[in-house]
Amino acid sequence: MKTRPPHSERSTWRRLLHAFGPDLWSHRRRLTIAYLCRLIAVGAGVLAPWPLKIIIDHVITAHPLPPPLQTVASGLSPDTLVIALAVFFIVVTIVGALAGAREKAANARVRERLTLELRDRLLVHLQTLPPTLRTAHRSGELVLRLVGDVDLFVRAQTKTLPLLFQHAATTVAILMALLWLDPRLAALCLSLVLGIGLLVRYYSSSLGVASRTKRRHEGEVSGLAQEIIRGLPVLQALGQTQPTRKRFASMNAKRLQAGVQETWVTVQMERALQIAQGVVVGLVTGGGALLILRGDLTIGELTLVLSYLSQLLKPIEKLNDLTETTT
């Protein structure tokens, strides 16, 4: 299966941003607010597991509190400390939820207005093109570009890119926290996540090609369907309904084959990622347990590491959607 070279995809994105950059810039205020809210949600997600870690290590197992907390929690009974930590967790969760909701609302407004504006721009552009354009492109394909491709581009700018930004910020913040906890576990988690990233890269190119092929066949089927419907009286008069039906069935068969190929690549990718996730969790859990037995790590710290690892692996479950959106 042939794949487009990476520089071709980068060139395509540069052309898109050059063409539609001014439209995105006109919504810079809401986009800035959305990204700031993403950062707040990321911070809340990184802070949320710490109360459980402190309760396990410094209340249940009675390890000494870290110096910063000794000043704040001096004189507090274990019950009071647990209540304070529970309240802190609730506050952090609420802040993260509010920031996430605000971000989604801001991006939704941008998404709807941007879709309206870009469709209007493309329609105006199509109206200025010569009539001979239809000889190279069926009207169904043009409709797919006007409606479907605009939706894909807008979704990439208002959903996919913010998600990638969130995952990148979360990864950096978590790796810094893990480095502070234990450099060995941080190095292990980083190497394993990078390995999964290479695995995703391996499958994403094939998935991208399969998705683009499927969309191309969908456009051809849509274009032929419109031609058949418009010319149905003529086809009936000339007795061409059966040949047209065979042609339509042949084109649908190609679209079916492309859809099956896309599904097969997706299934292979999901299977490989599920196995890789199990290996990662098993290695980190085993490595952390060995460090606990040697006295180099506490139970609360291992709980924190596993919570962070879950956050690092969570985006992988949605990588198929991200790949399809950006193809």
Salt bridges, closest charged atoms under 4 A:
ASP23 OD2 - ARG121 NH1 2.36
ASP57 OD2 - LYS53 NZ 3.67
GLU103 OE2 - ARG38 NE 2.91
GLU117 OE1 - HIS27 NE2 3.21
ASP149 OD2 - ARG145 NE 3.47
ASP149 OD1 - ARG215 NH2 2.26
ASP151 OD1 - ARG119 NH2 2.87
ASP182 OD2 - ARG184 NH2 3.00
GLU218 OE2 - ARG255 NH2 3.07
GLU220 OE1 - HIS217 ND1 3.40
GLU227 OE2 - ARG138 NE 3.13
GLU262 OE1 - LYS214 NZ 3.09
ASP296 OD2 - ARG184 NH1 3.66
ASP296 OD2 - ARG294 NE 3.63
